[in-house]
Amino acid sequence: MRFSFWPQLLQLCIACLVSTAMCVPVFATEKLIVYVTPGLDLPFWRTLGHGVQASATANGYQYEVFDSKNNDANQMAHVKAAIAKGAAGIVISPTDSKSAFEILAVASQSKVPVVIADIGTNGGEFVSYVKSDNYKGAYGVGVALAAAMKERGWTNEQFAMCTISLARKNGQDRTNGFRDAMKEAGLTNMVAIKQMQTYSIEETYGFVTELLATYPKLRGLFIEVDKPTLGALNALKDKRKNMDILVGSFDGIPEFVDFLKSGSLVAVGMQQPYLIGSKAADALFEAIKGQTPPKQIVVPILIATNKNINELLPIANKTVFGLEMK
């Protein structure tokens, strides 16, 4: 009978251990970094993920990537799954800037540090925001496209844009940067904006086909993301308009090299997603170690044209194309 108190004491000790474990911040339990991306169908996001993974591996952490497929509900489920796994931290490229606020609230409540890579947020708590200078990059594309149009004697001809979601901070910056450059060059005849939903080649092919039917005198196009640009170029080729309309683009894929050299593309604002990803993960590790990284980190954009693409290629092969370049 004198040992009858041991079962009760054992239960009490277990309860104390469980209670103590629940008080430990979630990020201390696993050496895992999670990247939550809008969509792995685009090379940009895959290359950004490679940058996150490289930093995670260098710091001795495991890496997982979750594809939200441009869906807010998927994104929330992925963040909750990362928290449940005990992730040390999350790098997220939000589906849009509005949805990011809710994600950050959930992560903050669970004491999981978050770094935002590209796109941006309307608010909330985060460690750092790593972004490209989208406004300046799109402005540079606009300057190049305006100059090319003027070289052909097109003084104030019609132009249109196929934009990424304008609910995203980066979409707003790209649109404003390009439009401002065209306006400063005296080109103010913008006739249409088509806003992407699926970010697919097929979607932009349809947009451009519709634009050509509605505006037969169209002379300029700005496509705000990489793969959809291929849809635009295909539409121009099929409608035999590829010699009559000048195209500027954003982001970068290996196919763009030949398009720039041939003149099918006038200019491309090439983000450096590998650098965005690696810098985002580096900032996350600083926070995990108790340091304070910069609240905003800006990665420059390469303005590629047929005049400088050969010079930029050694850099672009790694920081723009990443492991997509074979």
C-alpha positions, 0 to 999 in steps of 0.5 A: 500500500505504501507505493500506491501513490506512484500511479497518481504521481506518474500521471501528474508528471506526464500532465506537466510534461504535456503542458510544458510542451504546449507552451514551447513555440511551434517553430522550435519543434521541427527542423522543417521549412515550408514554402507555400506557393500560388502555383507550381505550374509556373516556372517562376514559382518553381525557381523561387522554391529552389532558392528557398530549398537551397537555403534550407539545405545549407542550414541543415533543414528539411524542405517541403513545398505546398501548391495552393493552385491559386486558391485561397482555401487551399492556401489556408489549409496548407499553412495550417498543415505546416503549423501542424507539422511543427514547421520552424518557419514558412515562406509564402507567396500569397495567392493575393495580398488580401488573403495574406492577411488572414494567413499571417493571423493564423501563423502569428497565433501559432508563433510560427515566423513567416517571410513573404516572398513576392506578391505582398500583403495588405497587412498582418505580422511577418518577419520580412517581405522579399520583393522585386522592384516590380514598378521599376521593372515594368517601367523599364519594359515600358520605356523599351516598348515605347522606344521601339514603337516610335522607331516604327513611326507609331506616335500614339497607337493603341496598346493593351495589357494582360495583367496578373491579379490587380488584387496583388501588390505586385500586379498593381506595381507592374501595371502602374510602372508600365503605364507611367513609362508609356505616358511619359513617352507620349503614348496614352492610347491604352484601350484595354486591360485583361486580368488573368485568373488561371495564368495559363497559355490558353487563357492569354491566347483567348485574351489576345484573340479577343483584343485583335478582333476588337481592336484591329489597329492594336500596336503594343502589348504588355503581358505581365507574366512568363508562360502566358506570354507564350499564349499571346505570341501564339495568338499573334502568329496564328492571326498573322499579326506578329509583325504588326504588334510589339510585345513586352513581357515580365518574368523570364523563362528560357524560351524568351532568350530566342524570342528576344534575339528574333525580335518577337519580344522587345523587352522582358523585365526578368525577376530573379526568383532564385534570389527572392527565394534564397533571401526569403529563407535566409531572412527566416533563419535570421528570425529563428536565430533571434536576429532581426532581418530587414523588414523589406528586401528588394531584389533588382530586376534585369531588363533584357532586350535583344541588345543585352541578352547575351551579356545577361545570360550567365546571370539569368541562367541561375537567378532567373531560370534556376534549375529550369535551365538544362 
